[in-house]
Amino acid sequence: MITIQNNDGERRILLLDSPFALDESPDFPEYLFDVVFIANESVEEAKTILSSINPVTSTKCCYKPLFVSSSLKGKMGPYDEIIDGYADNWNDMDVMTQIENIIGYNTLIGLNAQEDPILSSNQFFIRLTRFLISRKKTILEPKLEVTASTGYVIPVFELFYRMGLYELSDYFVFMQSMTEKGLFRATKFVNKVYLCPTCLHSHILYIRSCPKCGQSSIQTEEVIHHFRCANATPEHTYNFGGQLRCPKCHKILRHIGMDYDRPAIIHTCNTCGNTFIEPKIKTVCTCCHSTHDADELIPQDFNVYEITSEGKQSIISPNIGFTIYTEFYDNYIEYNRFVNRIRLLAEQKFSGNIKGDLLVGKMWIINEEGETMPIRPEVIELACMYFPSNKVSAANNITYIGSIIRNYTGDTEEGIINFEVMLSETIRAAVKALQPGEKICHTYMKLGGNQSTINDFLKEMNFISVTPDDSVGYDPSANKNDEPA
């Protein structure tokens, strides 16, 4: 059943008790109702309805007050984040007051009641943030959840992640971007968590393994140091008929601290027999099942964030200038994923699976003092446009372009030259993004040059060259075409 009824305050209530394709239905346009009431006492059915009819993702229900049956109170879990109240009587005075407060505040701040369909993760994030502002929820506090994707999560974000509205990498890019723009402000550090490099989940097993063969069947025992003869060997070498007897001088050891001590622990691999002091720590992700060394995990800080006053105004504005490059260009990826991709390509090249040269182009802006400047969205946008077949990313005040120059005859020189030429064309097109005294530079890295290992190559990506391959300075004439007549 789906119908529209008026409450005593002359607000039109959309009443439904079963799943319904509301956004696709021509019979219930957005302007016909002000409030949504879900009159279904089944937890699972109510959740099914809320997955599409809610004040965040529904084009017709955006930011509108939403209530569900009072019998479901305390049973809806994370869905409680998008429910304004639990009631059975829409004429209840408290309910009507809450409806008027929400509608009145949305009118005051200028939130439209209808939005376009969500076509990208960034559109979703802006929609969700607008909803939070409409409910005056401007403090975003991560909570520790046992089943959450990253351990610490902002519950309302995690709800929609489980619905498949975005990828974790998109979330971290969004939070970083909003903070850099001053729209969010970190107010309290919560914890640093180490995430899987492949999927960014936090559900990771830590396994001690043999540094030689990588197996985890390890026997651990203490080393005994005999003071008298200075013998230091594993404890099992001292065991003779239940007594501790030195295998070197054959003296019986009676008193720890007087005859001997236990200065260290030693490990023995049951698979290959290797003995070692420090086991290698490897990790297995319980989500994607990928295996990594512990030092390859991605550190991620979790903070309490506040939506700033500037953030409220910018996010509510229909003209919010939000990261064009992630909104419209499919070849832009978050930096951690970019690094993982470069690592994979490097491993394939060294194993012989790729014939060609692996290049990483870098572009950056410096001021008169030679300091690198923050990343400009215009530069990233141009990189995405000029290199549509390459992956583009940005971090460390650097814009990156990854490329494999393939030539199965063994001659890749022409491809490398073309790559350099395109980098030069890109920085010349980016001159409009410069301020007086600034210049934009580029260079490229080639795997196998001075880098002895893949890790060295990846570390070098974080630094700029003091002698770039090409640079272009600020040109006041570059912006003349943009000046009003």
Buried (B, 14 or more C-beta within 10 A) or exposed (E): EBEBEEBEBEBEBBBBBEBBEBBEEEEBEBEEBBBBBBBBBBBEBBBBBBBBBBBBBBBBBBBBBBBBBEBBEEBBEBBBBBBBBBBBEBEBEEBBEBBBBBBEBBEEBEBEBBBEEBEEBBBBBBBBBBBBBBBEBBEBBBEEBEEBBBBBBBBBBBBBBEBEBBBBBBBBBBBBBBBEBEBBBBEEEBEEBBBBBBBBBBBBEEBEBBEBEBBBEBEEBBBBBBEEEEBBBBBEBBEEEEEBBBBBEEBEBEEEEEBBBBEEEBBBBEBEEBEBEEBBEBBBBEBEEBBBEEEBBBEBEBBBBBBBEEBBBBBBEEEBEBBBBBBEBEBBBBBBBBBBBBBEBBEEBBEEEBEBBBBBBBBBBBBEEEEBBEBBBBBBBBBBBBBEEBBBBBBBBBBBBBBBBEBEEEEBEEBBEEBBEBBBEBBBBBBBBBEEEBBBBBBBBBBEEEBEEBEEBBEBBEEBBEEBBBBBEBEEEBEEEEEEE
